[in-house]
Amino acid sequence: MKPAPFEYAAPTTLDEALSVLSRGDGDARPLAGGQSLVPMLNFRLGGPATLVDLNAIEELAFIEPTADGGLRIGAMTRQVALERDPSVRRAAPLLAEAAPSIAHAQIRTRGTVGGSLAHADPAAELPAVLLALGARVRIARRPRDGESDGRVERSLPLEDLYLGPFFTALEPDELLVEIAVPGLRPGEGTAFEELARRSGDYAIVGAAARVWLRADGACEEAAVSLINAGPTPCLLEDAAATLRGVSPTPERIEEAAVAAAEACEPAADMHGSEAYRRHLARLLTTRVLLRAVGRARERVA
C-alpha cells in the first residue's frame, strides 16, 4: 500500500519545526529516522495532514559529555552512534552494550534515539535501557495563546513520558529534543541482555539493570527494566526495592528476579506464552543483576 496524501515540511532549524507543528491543529507528525513511522504510513495505520521531516536539523544530532560525567544526546542522534562513540562507552556503557541488539545495522544507521523514545514501543531496547539509567528528556514547543514569545521547554524523567502502549505525554505541538543521561558513578555497574529468535528480531524478553554499591558493599540504589514484558516501557520498582540497603548476594538477586517476573505483564503470542515470558524475565533479570553487581564491585572506591 501507499500512504494517504499529506503535506510535507522539511525545516532546517528546531524553531522552524516547532512553528510547523504549532500550526498543525494537532494533525502534524514529526519524522525522525522513519523506521517505524514510514511503514505505519504505508499500511495507513496513521495519516497525518502534515509530515515534518526533522532530518535536516543538525542542531538535534549530537552526543556531548557533561561536567558531571554524564551525556547530553540530541534527539536526532542516530542509534549507530551509541555503539561507536567513545564518550558513550565511558559515561554510559549500558547504552553501548545494548546498541548492537537494536534491530539490524541498516536500521541503526537511520533510526534515531529520540524517535525510538517517542515511539514508546514496549519491545524497543532504548526506552528500557534509558529508564534503567535514570535518563531525563527535554521537550520543546512554541508559545501558545497568552504565553510570552520564545521557545517553551520542559524536562521530565523518562518514566513519566510513557502513558500507555505507543502513547506518551508529548502534546501534538511538542518535540522531544534532548536526552540527559547521568554519568556512571564509582561503585556503579550496569548490564543488558535479551533473547530473540534471530539477530535483529524483536526480543522475546530483555532486561537492563543498574546497581550502585556503597563502600561497605551494600546496595545504595538499583534499577531494573524489562523489554517486551508489559504494555509500556517501565521500571520494576519491586525488584529494585528488594536490593536496596542490603548486600546483593545471589539469594537477594534471585528474590529481585522473582519480584520482576511477578510484577511484569507479558502478553502471549506466537513466540511464547505468558508463563514462558515470565520465566525469561526471571532468568534474564538474574543474569543482568549478577553482572551489574560484579561490575559495580570492580568500581567501588
C-alpha positions in Angstrom: 0.0 0.0 0.0 0.9 3.6 -0.2 0.4 6.4 2.4 -2.6 8.7 2.2 -1.8 12.2 0.8 -0.1 14.6 3.2 1.7 18.0 3.2 5.5 17.7 3.6 7.7 20.2 5.5 11.5 20.0 5.8 12.6 22.6 8.3 16.3 23.2 8.9 16.1 24.5 12.5 14.3 23.4 15.6 12.3 26.7 15.8 11.1 26.2 12.2 10.0 22.6 13.1 8.2 23.8 16.2 6.4 26.5 14.2 5.1 23.9 11.7 3.9 21.7 14.5 2.2 24.6 16.2 0.2 25.3 13.0 -0.8 21.7 12.5 -4.0 21.7 14.6 -2.8 18.5 16.2 -2.6 16.7 12.9 1.1 17.1 12.1 3.6 14.3 12.8 7.4 14.6 13.1 9.5 12.3 11.0 12.9 11.3 12.6 14.5 8.1 11.4 11.3 6.8 9.9 11.9 3.2 10.7 8.6 2.8 12.4 6.6 5.7 11.1 7.0 5.1 7.4 5.8 1.5 7.5 2.8 2.7 9.5 2.0 5.4 6.9 2.4 2.8 4.1 -0.1 0.5 5.8 -2.3 3.5 6.5 -2.2 2.9 10.2 -1.8 6.6 10.5 -2.5 9.5 8.2 -1.2 12.9 9.3 -2.2 16.0 7.4 1.4 17.2 7.6 4.7 15.3 7.9 7.5 17.3 9.5 10.9 15.9 8.4 13.5 16.6 11.1 16.5 15.1 9.2 17.9 18.4 8.1 18.0 19.9 11.7 21.7 19.5 12.5 21.4 21.0 16.0 19.4 18.0 17.2 22.2 15.4 16.3 24.9 15.4 18.9 26.5 13.5 21.8 28.1 15.7 24.4 29.8 14.8 27.7 28.6 16.9 30.7 30.6 18.3 33.6 29.2 15.7 36.0 30.4 12.8 33.8 27.0 12.2 32.0 25.9 12.8 28.5 23.6 15.0 26.5 22.2 13.2 23.5 20.3 15.1 20.7 17.0 13.5 19.7 18.2 13.1 16.1 21.4 11.2 17.0 21.5 8.0 15.0 21.3 4.8 17.0 24.6 3.6 15.5 26.4 6.4 17.2 25.7 4.8 20.6 27.8 1.8 19.7 30.6 3.8 18.1 31.1 6.9 20.2 33.8 6.5 22.8 32.2 9.0 25.1 29.1 6.7 25.3 31.3 3.7 26.3 32.9 5.8 29.0 29.9 7.6 30.5 27.1 5.1 29.8 28.5 1.7 28.9 25.0 0.2 29.2 24.0 2.1 26.1 27.0 0.9 24.1 26.3 -2.7 25.3 22.7 -2.6 24.2 23.0 -0.7 21.0 24.1 -3.7 18.8 20.9 -5.5 19.8 18.7 -2.8 18.2 17.3 -4.3 15.0 19.8 -4.6 12.2 22.8 -2.4 11.3 21.0 -0.8 8.4 18.1 0.3 10.7 20.5 1.7 13.3 22.1 3.9 10.7 18.7 5.6 10.2 16.9 5.1 13.4 17.3 7.9 16.0 17.5 7.9 19.8 14.7 10.4 20.2 12.5 8.7 17.6 12.7 5.4 19.5 11.8 7.0 22.8 8.9 9.0 21.4 7.5 5.9 19.6 7.1 4.3 23.0 7.3 0.7 21.7 7.5 -1.6 24.8 9.5 -4.1 22.7 12.2 -1.5 21.9 15.6 -1.6 23.7 16.3 2.1 24.1 13.4 3.0 26.3 14.2 0.2 28.8 17.9 0.9 28.8 17.5 4.7 29.4 14.9 4.1 32.0 17.4 1.9 33.9 20.0 4.7 33.6 17.6 7.3 35.1 17.5 9.5 32.0 15.5 12.7 31.6 14.1 14.1 28.4 13.8 17.8 27.3 10.7 18.7 25.4 10.1 21.9 23.4 7.3 23.7 21.7 6.2 27.2 20.5 4.3 29.5 22.8 0.5 29.1 22.9 -2.1 31.7 23.3 -1.4 34.0 26.2 2.2 32.9 26.7 5.2 35.1 26.1 7.3 34.8 23.0 10.2 32.4 22.8 10.6 28.6 22.9 8.8 26.9 25.8 10.6 23.9 27.3 10.0 21.3 30.0 12.0 18.5 31.4 10.8 15.3 32.9 12.0 11.9 34.0 11.8 9.4 31.1 9.5 7.2 33.2 6.9 10.0 33.2 6.9 10.1 29.4 5.1 6.8 29.0 1.4 6.7 29.5 0.4 3.6 27.5 1.3 1.4 24.6 2.7 3.7 21.9 1.3 6.6 23.9 3.3 9.4 25.6 2.9 12.6 27.4 4.1 14.6 24.4 1.5 17.1 23.1 0.8 17.3 19.4 2.8 20.6 19.1 5.8 19.3 21.2 9.1 17.7 20.2 11.4 15.6 22.3 14.7 17.4 21.6 17.3 16.0 24.0 18.1 13.2 26.4 20.1 13.7 29.6 21.9 10.6 30.9 23.6 10.6 34.3 27.2 9.6 34.4 28.4 6.3 35.9 29.5 6.8 39.5 32.2 5.0 41.4 30.7 1.7 42.7 28.1 1.7 39.9 27.6 -1.2 37.4 25.2 -1.9 34.6 24.3 -4.8 32.4 22.0 -5.7 29.5 20.8 -9.0 27.9 17.9 -10.0 25.7 16.7 -13.2 24.0 15.4 -13.1 20.4 14.7 -15.8 17.9 17.2 -14.3 15.4 19.6 -11.5 15.5 17.8 -8.3 14.6 14.4 -9.6 15.7 12.4 -8.0 18.5 13.3 -9.5 21.8 11.0 -12.1 23.2 12.1 -10.6 26.5 15.1 -8.4 27.5 16.4 -6.9 30.7 18.6 -4.0 31.8 19.9 -3.3 35.3 21.9 -0.7 37.2 23.3 -1.2 40.6 25.2 1.3 42.8 27.1 -0.1 45.8 28.4 1.7 48.9 31.9 1.2 50.1 30.7 -1.4 52.6 29.2 -3.5 49.7 25.6 -2.8 50.4 23.3 -1.6 47.6 22.6 2.1 47.7 20.5 2.2 44.6 19.2 -0.2 41.9 17.1 -0.1 38.8 15.6 -2.9 36.7 13.7 -2.6 33.5 12.3 -5.2 31.1 11.8 -5.2 27.3 8.7 -6.6 25.8 7.3 -7.7 29.1 4.4 -5.3 29.5 2.2 -2.7 27.8 4.7 0.2 28.3 8.4 0.6 28.9 8.7 0.7 32.7 10.9 0.3 35.7 10.2 -2.6 38.1 10.3 -0.9 41.5 9.5 -4.1 43.4 12.6 -5.7 42.1 14.8 -2.8 42.8 13.5 -2.4 46.3 14.5 -5.9 47.2 18.1 -4.9 46.8 18.3 -1.5 48.4 20.1 -1.3 51.7 21.4 -4.9 51.7 24.3 -6.8 50.3 23.3 -8.0 46.8 24.0 -11.7 47.4 22.9 -14.3 44.9 20.0 -15.1 47.1 18.9 -11.4 47.2 19.3 -11.2 43.4 17.1 -14.2 43.0 14.5 -12.5 45.2 14.7 -9.5 42.9 14.3 -11.6 39.8 11.3 -13.3 41.2 9.8 -9.9 42.0 10.5 -8.8 38.5 8.8 -11.8 37.0 5.7 -11.3 39.2 5.4 -7.6 38.5 5.8 -7.7 34.7 2.8 -8.0 32.4 3.9 -10.1 29.4 1.4 -10.9 26.6 1.3 -14.3 25.0 1.9 -14.5 21.2 3.2 -17.0 18.6 6.7 -16.7 20.0 5.9 -17.5 23.6 3.3 -18.0 26.3 2.9 -15.6 29.2 4.4 -18.3 31.5 7.4 -18.6 29.2 8.0 -14.9 29.1 7.8 -14.6 32.9 10.4 -17.4 33.1 12.6 -15.4 30.8 12.0 -12.3 32.8 13.2 -14.0 35.9 16.2 -15.6 34.2 17.4 -12.5 32.4 16.9 -10.3 35.5 19.1 -12.7 37.5 21.8 -12.6 34.8 21.9 -8.8 34.4 21.9 -8.2 38.1 24.7 -10.6 38.7 26.8 -8.9 36.0 25.9 -5.4 37.1 26.8 -6.2 40.7 30.1 -7.7 39.6 31.0 -4.7 37.6 29.9 -2.4 40.4 32.3 -4.2 42.8 35.1 -3.5 40.4 34.3 0.2 40.6 33.8 0.6 44.4 36.1 3.4 45.6 
